[in-house]
Amino acid sequence: MPKRNLIWVIALVVTAVVTFQVSRPPPPVADPVMEQLRPMAEAYRLIQDNSLLPVKDVDLLRGAAGGLAGAVDEFSTYIPADKVEAFGRRMEGKERGVGLRMDFLDGGAIVRGAMFGTPAYQAGLRAGDVLLSVNGSPVEHLTAAQVDGLLRDGPVGRTVRLEVQRADEAPRVVALVCQDTPVETVVGLYRDAAGKWVYLADPNNRAAYFRIREFTPSTMEEFQTAYRQVDGMSGLILDLRDNPGGRLPSAVDVADLFLAQGTIVTVTDRVGQSRHYVARPEGTYPADLPVVVLIDGRTASAAEIVAGALREGRRAVLVGTRTRGKGYVQSMIQLPGDLGQINLTTSEWLLGEDRHISRRAGSETWGIDPHVGISVLPAKRQRLAMLRARCELPAVDEEKPSSPRRTPAAMPATTETAPNEPSIGVSLLEADAPLARAVELLRSPHDIQQLLNAAVESAGQTRQASQRGAAPSAATQPAMGKK
């Protein structure tokens, strides 16, 4: 081949190679997340290859999702796809099922109570009844989660057949139809014979009692409705004990009823962006209405917002024990592939503008402290739980429906009760020391004001000591010492 032709051939080859190198896509860049998950994929393969029992792919994926959520913090949770709908209903204040509350002990299932007005209540099921089988399956062969699922899951209109037994009676079978029931988030002291809530804790003094069990979209409206049913109210007890929280906007709305100004709560996200919820003067309850709030270690999240805002705003005296210290907000995030969802901690809320209440590792302070520290003695907790369950039902003797029972709110000697009502034992006030103390405080508004003034003075001394760089003395510590 002539030399000139060889040169042209070489030039064409070089051009082709350069063109190919320039035009071909660049090599893929390794995804650091996928690299980190490589051991997880290997663990997945090893389980599939070596497990004695067959394992479904979806079960492994759900377990992985649950483990990821649980590793974030104690509040982030995983909801499987088949539970998402029920979870959403519950967050909106609705509950599906037959209306039973169950306790599971030593392989057995005992009715703790039947929600008023539900199919279980209409069928006459009551606390203490033993559940023997569900849809023909013996309870002893089922887990607590399976029993709960049979009582709650499934479409409206589904029939559930329960075999139950009451003490000294033969077993009987009842057929109940599942329905959606609005959850009562605001309740009173007890129901009267007609099934209506009674809100007066001290009729002679016109002191009202309202218990918020959780915060849903309907809570503020429920509270307003209950509030309007008490004429001539001289004071108010707001019971937030055992309240796990719920919807943050609902908690803000309730707090706003008692506050005319100031920041109720501040929510801040991971990048430091904040949103302030400020009280409005419109629709605020009278400022001279004495308020006592009951709290305990199970008062959490949205309930702490209300308790903390009323304390910071000098609007209420808090009685009980320190709250849980859950100052985090979860967001519902849908997972791909019909895997379900996770409720992930995505922000934190602060009292006012900047006070953290979250309980962190190694921290000695958290939550909301009461002005008056008092708790229910362990020996009386079970009795109190039983009384509260009785209070959920109309005031008639469960064993003798035609005979009225003594209202468990027989409170102080001033309470109005019919002379022919038989006693059911220990009254609610005798078992509930914090509630009894709240009633006493509302009889002496001067004591309430003194407690509020003392708290302001103590807070001021603590701030001054902090600004000087010194720890506050014992004399300036809050009423409840560190736990």
Stockholm file with secondary structure:
# STOCKHOLM 1.0

chainA/1-483         MPKRNLIWVIALVVTAVVTFQVSRPPPPVADPVMEQLRPMAEAYRLIQDNSLLPVKDVDLLRGAAGGLAGAVDEFSTYIPADKVEAFGRRMEGKERGVGLRMDFLDGGAIVRGAMFGTPAYQAGLRAGDVLLSVNGSPVEHLTAAQVDGLLRDGPVGRTVRLEVQRADEAPRVVALVCQDTPVETVVGLYRDAAGKWVYLADPNNRAAYFRIREFTPSTMEEFQTAYRQVDGMSGLILDLRDNPGGRLPSAVDVADLFLAQGTIVTVTDRVGQSRHYVARPEGTYPADLPVVVLIDGRTASAAEIVAGALREGRRAVLVGTRTRGKGYVQSMIQLPGDLGQINLTTSEWLLGEDRHISRRAGSETWGIDPHVGISVLPAKRQRLAMLRARCELPAVDEEKPSSPRRTPAAMPATTETAPNEPSIGVSLLEADAPLARAVELLRSPHDIQQLLNAAVESAGQTRQASQRGAAPSAATQPAMGKK
#=GR chainA/1-483 SS CCHHHHHHHHHHHHHHHHHHHHHSCCCCCCCHHHHHTHHHHHHHHHHHHHCSSCCCHHHHHHHHHHHHHHHHCSSCEEECHHHHHHHHHHHTTEEEESCEEEEEETTEEEEEEECTTSHHHHTTCCTTCEEEEETTEEGGGSCHHHHHHHHHCSCTTCEEEEEEECTTSCCEEEEEECEEEECCCEECSEECTTSCEECEEEGGGTEEEEEECCBCTTHHHHHHHHHHTCTTCCEEEEECTTCCCBCHHHHHHHHHHHCSSSEEEEEEETTCCEEEEECCSTTCCCTTSCEEEEECTTCCTHHHHHHHHHHHTTCCEEEESCCCCCCEEEEEEECSTTCCEEEEEEEEEEETTTBCCCCCTTCSCCSCCCSEECCCCHHHHHHHHHHHHHHTSCSBCSSSTTSBCCCTTCCSTTSCCCTTCCCCSSCHHHHCHHHHHHHHHHTCHHHHHHHHHHHHHHHHHHHHHHHTTCCCCGGGSCSSCCC
#=GC SS_cons         CCHHHHHHHHHHHHHHHHHHHHHSCCCCCCCHHHHHTHHHHHHHHHHHHHCSSCCCHHHHHHHHHHHHHHHHCSSCEEECHHHHHHHHHHHTTEEEESCEEEEEETTEEEEEEECTTSHHHHTTCCTTCEEEEETTEEGGGSCHHHHHHHHHCSCTTCEEEEEEECTTSCCEEEEEECEEEECCCEECSEECTTSCEECEEEGGGTEEEEEECCBCTTHHHHHHHHHHTCTTCCEEEEECTTCCCBCHHHHHHHHHHHCSSSEEEEEEETTCCEEEEECCSTTCCCTTSCEEEEECTTCCTHHHHHHHHHHHTTCCEEEESCCCCCCEEEEEEECSTTCCEEEEEEEEEEETTTBCCCCCTTCSCCSCCCSEECCCCHHHHHHHHHHHHHHTSCSBCSSSTTSBCCCTTCCSTTSCCCTTCCCCSSCHHHHCHHHHHHHHHHTCHHHHHHHHHHHHHHHHHHHHHHHTTCCCCGGGSCSSCCC
//
